[in-house]
Amino acid sequence: ERFFTYIQTIDPHVPYDPPDPFLALYKKGEYTGQVSPRNTAEQLAQAKHSPPKINFSAADKQQLKDLYAEAAT
């Protein structure tokens, strides 16, 4: 029997740029790293290259998680 399957392979949430009222909801302190809310799509694309064109520190990764959570709110 025929069927259709769609496999999502793109990130539907980039850029991770939540509205100002949501910016502080998930913050875990001051962040001064390289992750920029308006540039998360490009930065994540660069990180996926082999070898990566950008490397994220632990603080950068936490910032990405925080921005993702804020944008998804």
C-alpha positions, 0 to 999 in steps of 0.5 A, spaced: 500 500 500 502 506 498 504 512 503 507 518 504 512 520 509 515 527 510 522 527 514 523 534 517 531 536 516 531 543 517 531 547 523 524 551 523 526 555 529 532 559 526 534 565 527 533 564 535 531 571 535 525 572 541 521 578 542 524 582 548 519 580 553 521 573 552 529 574 552 530 574 560 525 568 561 531 563 560 537 567 561 542 564 566 546 570 567 550 575 562 553 572 556 559 575 552 560 570 547 560 569 539 552 567 538 548 573 536 540 572 535 540 575 528 545 570 526 544 564 529 541 561 522 548 562 519 552 560 525 549 554 526 550 552 518 557 554 519 558 549 525 555 544 521 561 544 515 566 539 515 571 541 518 566 546 522 567 554 520 565 556 527 566 552 534 562 553 540 564 554 547 560 551 552 557 558 554 555 559 546 552 552 547 548 554 553 546 561 549 543 557 543 539 553 548 537 559 552 535 562 545 532 556 542 527 556 549 526 563 549 524 563 541 519 557 542 515 560 548 
